[in-house]
Amino acid sequence: MKIEGAVALVTGANRGIGKAIAEELLARGASKVYAGVRDPSSVSDDRLVAIELDVTDSAQVAAAAERLTDVDIVVNNAGIGGVTTPLTAELDHARAMLEVNYLGLVSMTQAFAPVLAANGGGAFVNVLSVVSWVGMPRLATYSASKSAAWSFSNSARVELDRQGTEVVGVHVGFVDTDLTAGLDIDKIAPQAVATSALDALEQGQPEAIVDDFSRAVKANLSDDQNLIYPGVKAQFEATAVA
């Protein structure tokens, strides 16, 4: 899909990956970029059009779709995370992750699909994660929510193709954002995610697999219990001892 001249909406565009994607859309010639955020005053870039949008509020999402009738590209980036293991995760926190990371994606897709269809098809760009494919013990509920979002994105891609709407799933490992601030691991820059995601969109690719870690995980999914999870277990046990 051609980005130059397009109108985009990016959720969670006030920081991290969302901010980087919004900036990259402008750099590639998007005519307008809406920044969908809970607090519009948090958007400091005056090139963006700040819109109050909580993806967990279905009425607010529907109202945004009725208002933003010029949108061609929707970037579903808003997300929350946290370090939780399967046995320590609080149910309220798990529900919150599902509400934002998965159900928010469902709500945005259903609300904006008619808008994109009316404007010629357009595209959804869904920011997922390498943990869409592999359950990390210290990110148990986050992994589950992103796995659900990945599955939904794949289903939506098939149905939305009928109206000419593309769906790009963006898979990446650990990115240097507020979401990963508590993790002592190697991280890549948000701009690298933005570049890869929008390259995939312009090239008509269904997925953007951003980093070597994500590519290695996907390559080993056919035998994940033997090729992936022994390493996951070793890493978990090493950090537990420490």
Backbone hydrogen bonds, N-H to C=O, Kabsch-Sander energy under -0.5 kcal/mol:
donor,donor_aa,acceptor,acceptor_aa,energy
5,G,29,G,-3.1
6,A,3,I,-2.6
8,A,32,K,-2.5
9,L,73,I,-2.5
10,V,34,Y,-2.7
11,T,9,L,-0.5
11,T,75,V,-2.4
12,G,36,G,-2.7
13,A,10,V,-0.6
15,R,12,G,-0.7
18,G,15,R,-0.7
19,K,15,R,-1.6
20,A,16,G,-2.0
21,I,17,I,-2.7
22,A,18,G,-2.4
23,E,19,K,-2.3
24,E,20,A,-2.2
25,L,21,I,-2.5
26,L,22,A,-1.8
27,A,23,E,-2.1
28,R,24,E,-1.6
29,G,26,L,-1.6
30,A,25,L,-2.5
31,S,6,A,-1.8
32,K,6,A,-1.2
34,Y,8,A,-3.4
35,A,49,V,-2.5
36,G,10,V,-2.3
36,G,34,Y,-0.7
37,V,35,A,-0.8
37,V,51,I,-2.6
42,S,39,D,-2.3
43,V,40,P,-1.7
44,S,42,S,-0.8
46,D,44,S,-0.7
48,L,45,D,-1.7
49,V,33,V,-2.5
50,A,48,L,-0.8
51,I,35,A,-2.9
53,L,37,V,-2.8
53,L,51,I,-0.5
55,V,53,L,-0.6
57,D,54,D,-2.2
58,S,56,T,-0.8
61,V,57,D,-2.3
62,A,58,S,-2.4
63,A,59,A,-2.2
64,A,60,Q,-2.1
65,A,61,V,-2.1
66,E,62,A,-1.9
67,R,63,A,-1.7
68,L,64,A,-3.2
69,T,67,R,-1.5
71,V,68,L,-1.1
72,D,7,V,-3.3
73,I,7,V,-2.0
74,V,123,A,-2.6
75,V,9,L,-3.5
75,V,73,I,-0.5
76,N,74,V,-0.7
76,N,125,V,-2.0
77,N,75,V,-1.3
84,T,82,G,-0.8
84,T,138,R,-1.8
88,T,85,T,-0.8
89,A,85,T,-1.7
94,A,90,E,-2.4
95,R,91,L,-2.7
96,A,92,D,-2.0
97,M,93,H,-2.1
98,L,94,A,-2.0
99,E,95,R,-2.6
100,V,96,A,-2.2
101,N,97,M,-2.6
102,Y,97,M,-0.6
102,Y,98,L,-1.3
103,L,98,L,-3.3
104,G,99,E,-1.1
106,V,102,Y,-1.9
107,S,103,L,-2.7
108,M,104,G,-2.5
109,T,105,L,-2.2
110,Q,106,V,-2.4
111,A,107,S,-2.2
112,F,108,M,-2.4
113,A,109,T,-1.8
116,L,112,F,-2.5
117,A,113,A,-2.4
118,A,114,P,-2.2
119,N,115,V,-1.2
120,G,117,A,-1.6
121,G,116,L,-3.3
123,A,72,D,-2.0
124,F,166,E,-2.7
125,V,74,V,-2.9
126,N,124,F,-0.6
126,N,168,V,-3.0
127,V,76,N,-2.3
127,V,125,V,-0.6
128,L,126,N,-0.9
128,L,170,V,-2.5
130,V,172,V,-2.7
132,S,129,S,-1.7
133,W,130,V,-1.9
134,V,130,V,-0.8
136,M,134,V,-0.8
139,L,136,M,-2.0
140,A,84,T,-2.2
140,A,137,P,-0.9
143,S,139,L,-3.3
144,A,140,A,-1.9
145,S,141,T,-2.1
146,K,142,Y,-2.3
147,S,143,S,-2.2
148,A,144,A,-2.0
149,A,145,S,-1.8
150,W,146,K,-2.2
151,S,147,S,-2.3
152,F,148,A,-2.4
153,S,149,A,-2.4
154,N,150,W,-2.2
155,S,151,S,-2.0
156,A,152,F,-3.1
157,R,153,S,-2.2
158,V,154,N,-1.2
159,E,155,S,-1.8
160,L,156,A,-3.2
161,D,157,R,-1.1
162,R,159,E,-1.4
163,Q,160,L,-1.4
164,G,161,D,-1.2
165,T,160,L,-2.3
166,E,122,G,-2.4
166,E,164,G,-0.5
168,V,124,F,-2.8
169,G,167,V,-0.5
169,G,206,P,-2.6
170,V,126,N,-3.0
170,V,168,V,-0.5
171,H,169,G,-0.6
171,H,208,A,-2.9
175,V,173,G,-0.5
176,D,188,I,-3.0
177,T,175,V,-1.9
180,T,177,T,-1.0
181,A,178,D,-1.2
183,L,180,T,-2.0
184,D,182,G,-0.5
185,I,183,L,-1.5
188,I,174,F,-2.2
192,A,189,A,-1.1
193,V,189,A,-1.0
194,A,190,P,-2.1
195,T,191,Q,-2.5
196,S,192,A,-2.0
197,A,193,V,-2.8
198,L,194,A,-2.3
199,D,195,T,-2.1
200,A,196,S,-2.2
201,L,197,A,-1.8
202,E,198,L,-2.4
203,Q,199,D,-1.8
204,G,200,A,-0.5
204,G,201,L,-1.1
205,Q,200,A,-2.7
208,A,169,G,-2.7
209,I,207,E,-0.5
210,V,171,H,-2.6
210,V,208,A,-0.8
215,R,211,D,-2.1
216,A,212,D,-2.5
217,V,213,F,-2.2
218,K,214,S,-2.4
219,A,215,R,-2.0
220,N,216,A,-1.1
220,N,217,V,-0.8
221,L,218,K,-1.3
223,D,220,N,-1.4
224,D,221,L,-1.3
226,N,223,D,-1.1
227,L,223,D,-2.6
228,I,224,D,-2.2
229,Y,224,D,-2.5
231,G,228,I,-0.7
232,V,228,I,-1.7
233,K,229,Y,-2.8
234,A,230,P,-2.2
235,Q,231,G,-2.3
236,F,232,V,-2.3
237,E,233,K,-2.7
238,A,234,A,-2.1
239,T,235,Q,-2.1
240,A,236,F,-2.1
241,V,237,E,-2.0
242,A,238,A,-1.8
